Amino acid sequence: MKLILQQKKEKLINILKEMDNVLVAFSGGVDSTFLLAVAKEALGDNLISVTAASDTFPDREFQLAKSLAAELKVEHIETRVSELANAEFVKNDSNRCFHCKNGLYNHLLELITTYGDRYTIVDGSIMDDLGEHRPGMDAARALGVRSPLQEADFYKEEIRELSKEMGLRTWDKPSFACLSSRIPYGTVITREKLNQLDLAEDFLLGIGLYQVRVRHHDQVARIEVDKQDMLRVVEQHEAISRALKSFGFSYVALDLQGYRSGSMNEVLKEETIV
């Protein structure tokens, strides 16, 4: 297994070297941190990382990305985008992610013109993403953004294993997706809802829960955690309920299926079946 992973890493290094100069769309997550670390190994200083502050990206994640880029000694550009300024994004249909990524990558394409257009933009998409509803990848492909981790056939658990060997502190970081993914399709996205979600998840992470999602169902906050953490939620239900109600929710519920990536996409699968 280790030999296979090293071979994949060598393949990734060769892919990156062929690009010469790379700009990494850097979120500070497990995948993009691994990609940035390997890109630093492959390209040295012919590398830039960019993190965009936005309405749907919590400040704690933005600050983490900054610190990780500094640790890896990679030039880091801080920029800002506003998804809420995009009416197509705000209406929150099943192509929401396309509108978000289309705006982000067009912004990055404009940004790199100051570097003479010689940089290839890459993202941290992995093989696991191919089996999910990810219209954002369509936006990336249409604009020439590449996904080296997919090109090298990397899966999440492989990236975690190699990240641990490389001493990256993100190796066991919980999965993260933008806050808008907590709001049901067809429900308008507002700054107030995003703030509620940010505060709620920050509180739950602060009491020691590992993998957390709070789904926004109008007055109801539906909490998803790993199944082994459900008892902890029950044990602290009074404090959790009190906190989330103070953030504007009227009801607080625990999802008995536990955390699962892309649970809001389940309704899309049901509609397809029907």
One Martini backbone bead per residue (centre of mass of N, CA, C, O) as a GRO file, in nm:
protein
  274
    1MET     BB    1   0.058   0.063  -0.022
    2LYS     BB    2   0.298   0.259   0.009
    3LEU     BB    3   0.396   0.229  -0.280
    4ILE     BB    4   0.143   0.340  -0.418
    5LEU     BB    5   0.151   0.620  -0.283
    6GLN     BB    6   0.431   0.701  -0.391
    7GLN     BB    7   0.352   0.680  -0.688
    8LYS     BB    8   0.133   0.897  -0.676
    9LYS     BB    9   0.317   1.124  -0.584
   10GLU     BB   10   0.503   1.117  -0.832
   11LYS     BB   11   0.281   1.180  -1.032
   12LEU     BB   12   0.209   1.455  -0.913
   13ILE     BB   13   0.483   1.588  -0.947
   14ASN     BB   14   0.489   1.563  -1.259
   15ILE     BB   15   0.237   1.726  -1.317
   16LEU     BB   16   0.340   1.990  -1.188
   17LYS     BB   17   0.603   2.027  -1.350
   18GLU     BB   18   0.455   2.062  -1.632
   19MET     BB   19   0.334   2.356  -1.542
   20ASP     BB   20   0.570   2.524  -1.371
   21ASN     BB   21   0.316   2.726  -1.288
   22VAL     BB   22   0.131   2.769  -0.974
   23LEU     BB   23  -0.213   2.809  -0.864
   24VAL     BB   24  -0.360   2.772  -0.549
   25ALA     BB   25  -0.670   2.692  -0.437
   26PHE     BB   26  -0.683   2.778  -0.090
   27SER     BB   27  -0.848   2.641   0.208
   28GLY     BB   28  -0.699   2.440   0.433
   29GLY     BB   29  -0.746   2.161   0.374
   30VAL     BB   30  -0.652   1.848   0.331
   31ASP     BB   31  -0.611   1.859   0.017
   32SER     BB   32  -0.482   2.147  -0.036
   33THR     BB   33  -0.242   2.103   0.155
   34PHE     BB   34  -0.116   1.866   0.015
   35LEU     BB   35  -0.086   2.002  -0.259
   36LEU     BB   36   0.095   2.237  -0.162
   37ALA     BB   37   0.328   2.065  -0.050
   38VAL     BB   38   0.395   1.919  -0.319
   39ALA     BB   39   0.434   2.174  -0.490
   40LYS     BB   40   0.677   2.276  -0.331
   41GLU     BB   41   0.852   2.030  -0.396
   42ALA     BB   42   0.828   2.060  -0.717
   43LEU     BB   43   0.851   2.410  -0.754
   44GLY     BB   44   0.891   2.590  -0.523
   45ASP     BB   45   0.866   2.930  -0.625
   46ASN     BB   46   0.650   2.833  -0.859
   47LEU     BB   47   0.433   2.947  -0.630
   48ILE     BB   48   0.081   3.000  -0.546
   49SER     BB   49  -0.145   3.115  -0.299
   50VAL     BB   50  -0.514   3.129  -0.263
   51THR     BB   51  -0.741   3.314  -0.049
   52ALA     BB   52  -1.095   3.353  -0.008
   53ALA     BB   53  -1.286   3.568   0.120
   54SER     BB   54  -1.627   3.513   0.248
   55ASP     BB   55  -1.959   3.455   0.324
   56THR     BB   56  -1.900   3.113   0.336
   57PHE     BB   57  -1.617   3.165   0.497
   58PRO     BB   58  -1.481   3.118   0.772
   59ASP     BB   59  -1.244   3.276   0.957
   60ARG     BB   60  -1.106   3.023   1.077
   61GLU     BB   61  -1.028   2.914   0.792
   62PHE     BB   62  -0.869   3.155   0.689
   63GLN     BB   63  -0.652   3.160   0.913
   64LEU     BB   64  -0.548   2.876   0.862
   65ALA     BB   65  -0.450   2.916   0.573
   66LYS     BB   66  -0.238   3.129   0.640
   67SER     BB   67  -0.067   2.952   0.836
   68LEU     BB   68  -0.002   2.722   0.636
   69ALA     BB   69   0.146   2.886   0.421
   70ALA     BB   70   0.368   2.977   0.616
   71GLU     BB   71   0.475   2.695   0.694
   72LEU     BB   72   0.534   2.624   0.374
   73LYS     BB   73   0.656   2.875   0.229
   74VAL     BB   74   0.413   3.025   0.069
   75GLU     BB   75   0.283   3.226  -0.132
   76HIS     BB   76   0.019   3.457  -0.016
   77ILE     BB   77  -0.309   3.537  -0.120
   78GLU     BB   78  -0.545   3.785  -0.037
   79THR     BB   79  -0.894   3.774  -0.090
   80ARG     BB   80  -1.224   3.869  -0.237
   81VAL     BB   81  -1.561   3.746  -0.226
   82SER     BB   82  -1.927   3.773  -0.333
   83GLU     BB   83  -2.192   3.570  -0.346
   84LEU     BB   84  -2.436   3.769  -0.266
   85ALA     BB   85  -2.401   3.931  -0.550
   86ASN     BB   86  -2.526   3.662  -0.670
   87ALA     BB   87  -2.834   3.575  -0.778
   88GLU     BB   88  -2.786   3.275  -0.857
   89PHE     BB   89  -2.681   3.190  -0.583
   90VAL     BB   90  -2.907   3.290  -0.386
   91LYS     BB   91  -3.143   3.101  -0.498
   92ASN     BB   92  -3.049   2.801  -0.466
   93ASP     BB   93  -2.990   2.585  -0.665
   94SER     BB   94  -2.841   2.293  -0.791
   95ASN     BB   95  -2.614   2.520  -0.919
   96ARG     BB   96  -2.467   2.684  -0.698
   97CYS     BB   97  -2.168   2.585  -0.724
   98PHE     BB   98  -2.120   2.695  -1.003
   99HIS     BB   99  -2.154   3.000  -0.937
  100CYS     BB  100  -1.932   3.012  -0.730
  101LYS     BB  101  -1.685   2.901  -0.898
  102ASN     BB  102  -1.710   3.091  -1.136
  103GLY     BB  103  -1.648   3.345  -0.972
  104LEU     BB  104  -1.377   3.261  -0.849
  105TYR     BB  105  -1.214   3.183  -1.114
  106ASN     BB  106  -1.246   3.454  -1.253
  107HIS     BB  107  -1.099   3.609  -1.034
  108LEU     BB  108  -0.826   3.454  -1.061
  109LEU     BB  109  -0.776   3.520  -1.359
  110GLU     BB  110  -0.747   3.824  -1.307
  111LEU     BB  111  -0.520   3.812  -1.098
  112ILE     BB  112  -0.292   3.665  -1.287
  113THR     BB  113  -0.231   3.901  -1.485
  114THR     BB  114  -0.003   4.024  -1.294
  115TYR     BB  115   0.177   3.744  -1.383
  116GLY     BB  116   0.138   3.689  -1.706
  117ASP     BB  117  -0.038   3.417  -1.742
  118ARG     BB  118   0.162   3.161  -1.635
  119TYR     BB  119  -0.060   3.032  -1.461
  120THR     BB  120  -0.191   2.745  -1.313
  121ILE     BB  121  -0.495   2.649  -1.204
  122VAL     BB  122  -0.564   2.480  -0.892
  123ASP     BB  123  -0.728   2.217  -0.722
  124GLY     BB  124  -0.863   1.981  -0.454
  125SER     BB  125  -0.981   1.768  -0.613
  126ILE     BB  126  -1.113   1.435  -0.591
  127MET     BB  127  -1.227   1.120  -0.642
  128ASP     BB  128  -1.472   1.136  -0.444
  129ASP     BB  129  -1.621   1.373  -0.608
  130LEU     BB  130  -1.730   1.205  -0.861
  131GLY     BB  131  -1.988   1.075  -0.683
  132GLU     BB  132  -2.099   1.368  -0.677
  133HIS     BB  133  -2.263   1.672  -0.651
  134ARG     BB  134  -2.039   1.885  -0.868
  135PRO     BB  135  -2.075   2.171  -1.043
  136GLY     BB  136  -1.799   2.313  -0.984
  137MET     BB  137  -1.633   2.134  -1.182
  138ASP     BB  138  -1.751   2.254  -1.441
  139ALA     BB  139  -1.638   2.536  -1.401
  140ALA     BB  140  -1.343   2.458  -1.395
  141ARG     BB  141  -1.320   2.326  -1.675
  142ALA     BB  142  -1.424   2.573  -1.846
  143LEU     BB  143  -1.157   2.749  -1.721
  144GLY     BB  144  -0.893   2.548  -1.688
  145VAL     BB  145  -0.907   2.401  -1.427
  146ARG     BB  146  -0.713   2.192  -1.227
  147SER     BB  147  -0.689   1.834  -1.086
  148PRO     BB  148  -0.424   1.666  -0.972
  149LEU     BB  149  -0.549   1.456  -0.774
  150GLN     BB  150  -0.718   1.321  -0.991
  151GLU     BB  151  -0.490   1.264  -1.198
  152ALA     BB  152  -0.353   1.077  -0.949
  153ASP     BB  153  -0.581   0.912  -0.792
  154PHE     BB  154  -0.695   1.052  -0.527
  155TYR     BB  155  -0.788   0.978  -0.198
  156LYS     BB  156  -0.860   1.074   0.112
  157GLU     BB  157  -0.713   0.849   0.281
  158GLU     BB  158  -0.444   0.883   0.130
  159ILE     BB  159  -0.397   1.178   0.209
  160ARG     BB  160  -0.392   1.135   0.512
  161GLU     BB  161  -0.153   0.940   0.523
  162LEU     BB  162   0.059   1.126   0.385
  163SER     BB  163   0.022   1.371   0.570
  164LYS     BB  164   0.126   1.232   0.822
  165GLU     BB  165   0.410   1.161   0.713
  166MET     BB  166   0.463   1.485   0.648
  167GLY     BB  167   0.346   1.658   0.902
  168LEU     BB  168   0.051   1.741   0.862
  169ARG     BB  169  -0.203   1.890   1.057
  170THR     BB  170  -0.446   1.803   0.846
  171TRP     BB  171  -0.482   1.487   0.844
  172ASP     BB  172  -0.741   1.513   1.077
  173LYS     BB  173  -0.925   1.700   0.947
  174PRO     BB  174  -1.217   1.800   0.901
  175SER     BB  175  -1.456   1.827   0.697
  176PHE     BB  176  -1.529   2.091   0.448
  177ALA     BB  177  -1.791   2.327   0.371
  178CYS     BB  178  -1.971   2.555   0.273
  179LEU     BB  179  -2.237   2.712   0.429
  180SER     BB  180  -2.449   2.682   0.191
  181SER     BB  181  -2.469   2.356   0.224
  182ARG     BB  182  -2.693   2.397   0.473
  183ILE     BB  183  -2.901   2.489   0.253
  184PRO     BB  184  -3.174   2.436   0.099
  185TYR     BB  185  -3.291   2.397  -0.187
  186GLY     BB  186  -3.480   2.695  -0.269
  187THR     BB  187  -3.337   2.859  -0.045
  188VAL     BB  188  -3.256   3.151   0.043
  189ILE     BB  189  -2.959   3.325   0.070
  190THR     BB  190  -2.828   3.467   0.372
  191ARG     BB  191  -2.646   3.628   0.603
  192GLU     BB  192  -2.804   3.536   0.850
  193LYS     BB  193  -2.780   3.230   0.801
  194LEU     BB  194  -2.472   3.216   0.792
  195ASN     BB  195  -2.427   3.324   1.077
  196GLN     BB  196  -2.578   3.105   1.228
  197LEU     BB  197  -2.400   2.870   1.131
  198ASP     BB  198  -2.129   2.971   1.229
  199LEU     BB  199  -2.201   2.990   1.532
  200ALA     BB  200  -2.297   2.698   1.572
  201GLU     BB  201  -2.035   2.548   1.482
  202ASP     BB  202  -1.840   2.691   1.669
  203PHE     BB  203  -1.967   2.587   1.928
  204LEU     BB  204  -1.945   2.277   1.875
  205LEU     BB  205  -1.638   2.278   1.842
  206GLY     BB  206  -1.582   2.413   2.128
  207ILE     BB  207  -1.696   2.132   2.282
  208GLY     BB  208  -1.541   1.887   2.100
  209LEU     BB  209  -1.641   1.839   1.832
  210TYR     BB  210  -1.560   1.720   1.521
  211GLN     BB  211  -1.798   1.643   1.314
  212VAL     BB  212  -1.982   1.921   1.169
  213ARG     BB  213  -2.337   1.995   1.111
  214VAL     BB  214  -2.560   2.266   1.025
  215ARG     BB  215  -2.890   2.266   0.935
  216HIS     BB  216  -3.113   2.489   0.756
  217HIS     BB  217  -3.470   2.494   0.874
  218ASP     BB  218  -3.528   2.777   0.946
  219GLN     BB  219  -3.614   2.717   1.276
  220VAL     BB  220  -3.428   2.467   1.221
  221ALA     BB  221  -3.165   2.280   1.375
  222ARG     BB  222  -2.965   2.034   1.213
  223ILE     BB  223  -2.766   1.794   1.358
  224GLU     BB  224  -2.440   1.673   1.255
  225VAL     BB  225  -2.271   1.379   1.365
  226ASP     BB  226  -2.093   1.155   1.471
  227LYS     BB  227  -2.203   0.874   1.620
  228GLN     BB  228  -1.996   0.886   1.867
  229ASP     BB  229  -2.122   1.196   1.942
  230MET     BB  230  -2.423   1.180   2.026
  231LEU     BB  231  -2.406   1.152   2.336
  232ARG     BB  232  -2.275   1.430   2.381
  233VAL     BB  233  -2.516   1.591   2.283
  234VAL     BB  234  -2.718   1.485   2.488
  235GLU     BB  235  -2.556   1.568   2.744
  236GLN     BB  236  -2.553   1.886   2.605
  237HIS     BB  237  -2.845   1.988   2.522
  238GLU     BB  238  -2.893   2.248   2.684
  239ALA     BB  239  -2.654   2.418   2.583
  240ILE     BB  240  -2.709   2.386   2.282
  241SER     BB  241  -2.997   2.494   2.272
  242ARG     BB  242  -2.938   2.771   2.395
  243ALA     BB  243  -2.734   2.868   2.185
  244LEU     BB  244  -2.897   2.831   1.915
  245LYS     BB  245  -3.131   3.014   2.005
  246SER     BB  246  -2.948   3.272   2.031
  247PHE     BB  247  -2.903   3.258   1.700
  248GLY     BB  248  -3.238   3.207   1.600
  249PHE     BB  249  -3.346   2.945   1.683
  250SER     BB  250  -3.630   2.742   1.784
  251TYR     BB  251  -3.501   2.463   1.696
  252VAL     BB  252  -3.337   2.148   1.806
  253ALA     BB  253  -3.174   1.885   1.615
  254LEU     BB  254  -3.095   1.536   1.585
  255ASP     BB  255  -2.940   1.338   1.355
  256LEU     BB  256  -2.961   0.984   1.344
  257GLN     BB  257  -2.758   0.941   1.090
  258GLY     BB  258  -2.562   1.154   1.085
  259TYR     BB  259  -2.287   1.222   0.932
  260ARG     BB  260  -2.296   1.344   0.582
  261SER     BB  261  -2.196   1.402   0.284
  262GLY     BB  262  -2.430   1.577   0.113
  263SER     BB  263  -2.730   1.563   0.239
  264MET     BB  264  -2.876   1.780   0.054
  265ASN     BB  265  -2.865   1.575  -0.205
  266GLU     BB  266  -3.090   1.365  -0.143
  267VAL     BB  267  -3.327   1.510  -0.292
  268LEU     BB  268  -3.213   1.468  -0.578
  269LYS     BB  269  -3.227   1.157  -0.576
  270GLU     BB  270  -3.533   1.138  -0.527
  271GLU     BB  271  -3.619   1.291  -0.784
  272THR     BB  272  -3.489   1.089  -0.980
  273ILE     BB  273  -3.655   0.840  -0.896
  274VAL     BB  274  -3.939   0.982  -0.954
   0.00000   0.00000   0.00000
